[in-house]
Amino acid sequence: MAEVLELRAWTRPRTGKGGARASRREGRIPGIVYGDKAKPEIIDVDYRAISQQLHTGHFQSTIFMLDLDGKKTRVIPRDVQLDPIRDYPIHVDFLRIGEHSLVTVEVPVRFLNEAASPGIKRGGILNIVRHEIPVRCPADAIPEHFDVDLTGLEIGDSVHISAIKLPEGVRPTITERDFTVATIVGRTAEEPVGGPAVAAAEPSAEGVATLAEAAEEKENDKEKESKKKD
């Protein structure tokens, strides 16, 4: 279960671009809190605190206790805008979390026991299709990560979502198929003229087919998400 961290915030008196610029000059990031059938609130949060959380890699799946001028509210980040040139945070949106709320988050995947995979031992490559898995779950039960055991996997083997044990109440948002999380792909060996044999980075025919299948899955997901937004 994800840890609830406290995050200090301040009500922002000025709205618009001028107010946002003033906040950034003071070392704060402008933001907004919305949801749970309450009026949206314009806020500022500490720049250093947000930057540190972004470096954890799971900022948007972390529950925070937002201390807004002494009033504490449970929230989860929904969107972070970054400067297009310098890549630092310039705005953040938070969603209030009420009692028994369900949230949609992306949970990171950890791959274990690579040394116990015969396919990788024989020169195969772990092709990670999804570093994170989108799930719907109770706000109080967000998994920190999902573990994938690579023990016994051969070249050509795939790991699908059905192979991952999900905690009670946690469901993948993609439900129409048993989507691929990772594959073990092979690669060919070439021997250059006048030199020793070296392993080429080109996947085998079997690996190409597996990679193509995984790429097609991701494209289908993007297309469906685009249609939902439209």
N, C-alpha and C positions, 0 to 999 in steps of 0.2 A: 504494500500500500504506500502511496506517495506521502511524503512528509509535508505537513502544513508549515510553511515558513511565514514569518511576519515581515511585512513590507510597509514602510512609512510613506504616507502621501499627504499632499496639501491641496486644499481647494484653490483653484486658480481664479483670481478675481477678474482677469481680462481674457476675453475670448478672441478668436480670429488669429491671423498671422502675426500681428503685433504682439499679442499676449504670448504666443508660442515662442517667438524669438526672445522675448524678455525672460521666459522660463529657461531657455537653453543657455542664455548668458549667465544665469545664476547656478548653472551646473545641474539643472533638472530637466526631465523629459516630460513634455506635455502628453496628456492621455485622457481617456474617458472611461467611466464605469457605467455599465448599463445592464438591463435585464432584471429578472425576478419581479416583474410587474411594478418597478419603481422608476422614478424619473432619472434620466441620465445625468451624471455629474461630471463636470469638467475638472480635471485634477492635474497635479504635477507629481512625479516620483523622482527619487534620487537617481542620477545618472550612473553612479558607480555601482549601486545595488543592481540595477537592471543589466548593466554590462557584465557583471560577475555571473548573474544567473544565465545570461545568454551563452556564456562559455561552458556551462554544464552540459549543453546539448539536449536538455529536456525541459527548457523554460516553459513551453506551451503545453506541457502535460503536468505542470506542478501547481498545486493548490496553494494560494497565499492568503494569509490573514491581513487584509489591507487596513492599516491604521490611518484613517482619514480624519485628521484633526481630533483624534481621541475616540472616534467612532469606528469600531472594528466590524469588517464585513468580509466574508469568505468570497474569494474571486479566483478565476482562472484566466490567464492571458489568452486572448483570441486572435490578436494580430499585432505584429511588430513591423513598423516601417523603418527601413534603413536608408541612410544617405546613399544615393546611387554612385557616388564617387569614392567617398571615404569609408563606407560600409559600417557606420556606427548608428545606433538607434536614435531616431528623431521623433517617434510617436508610438504609443502603445495603447491597445484597447483591452479592457478587462470585462469579463462577464461575471455578474453576481451569481452566487450559487446558493440556492435555497435548500431547505431540508428535502432529502430524498431526490435531489436533482440528478438527472442523467446528463453526461457530457460526451462529446465526440473528441477523441484525442488520438495522436499518433504515438505509439509505444515503441521504443527502440528494441532491436533484436540483437541478442548476443549469440555468437557461434562458438560452441565448445568442442574440445577434443579433436582438433584437426589432425593431430598426430595419430589418432586411432582410425582415420579414414584410409582404407587401402587405395582408393582412387587418388587421393592427394599424395600418398607415399609414392605412387607410381608416376608422379609428375603432373597429375591433374590440377586444375585450378578451381578454387571456390569462387563461383560467380554469384554474387549477392544481388538478387533481383529487387528485394525490398529491405532496406536498412531499418525501416519503421513500418509498423502495421496499424492502419486506422481501425479503431474500435469504438464501440458505444458501451459505456459502463457507468455505474454509480460514481458520483463525484468523490465519495469516501473510499472508493476501492479501485483507484487507478493503479494498474501495475507499473512498477518501475522499469521492467524490461521483460521480454520473452526470451527463453533459452532454447536454442536448437542444438541438439546433440548430433555431431557428424560421425559418430562411431559406426564403422561398418559400411559407410557409403562408398560406392564404386563410381568410376567414371561413367557418366550418363544418368546417374541417379538424381532425382529431384526431391526437394523438401517442399511439401504443400502445407497450406494453413491447417489442414485436418491433422497433420502430424504434431502440431503444437498444442500442448495442453493449456487451455485458457481457464483462468479462475472463474468461479461461479459468478454469474451476472455480467460477464464480459463477453461481448459478441462482436465479430468483425463487421464492418460496415459493408463490405463486399460479400453478398450472400448468394449470388446466382451461380457461383462456380467455386471449385476448390483451387484457389489461385496459388501460383508458385512463389515461394519465398527465396529459395536458392537452388543452385544446381552445381554438380561437379562436372566440369567439362575437360576434355582431353586436349593435348596439343601435340603437334608433330615434331619430329627431330630432323634437322637438316645437317649435312656435312659440307662445309664450304671447301672449295678446291684449295689444296695445300694446307688445310688447317684441321683442327680437331672438331669432332661433332659437337654441336651446340643445340640447346633447346630453343626452338623458334617460338615466338609469341603468338603464332597463328593457330587458332583452334582447329581441331580435327573436324571432319564432316559431321560426326555425331554432335560435336560441341557447337558447330554452327547452327544445326537444326534446333538445339536446345536454346541457344541464345536468341534465335529468331522468334521462337515461341514465347519466351519471356518478354521480349521487346513488344510483341504484338499485344500481350496482356496489358502492359503498361499503357500503350497507346489507346486501347479500348477504355481503360479506366479514365484517362484524360478526356476522351471524347464524351463519356457519360457525365463527368463532372461539369464539362463545358455546357452540355445541354441542360443540366439542372440549374446552372446559373442564369441561362437564357430564359 
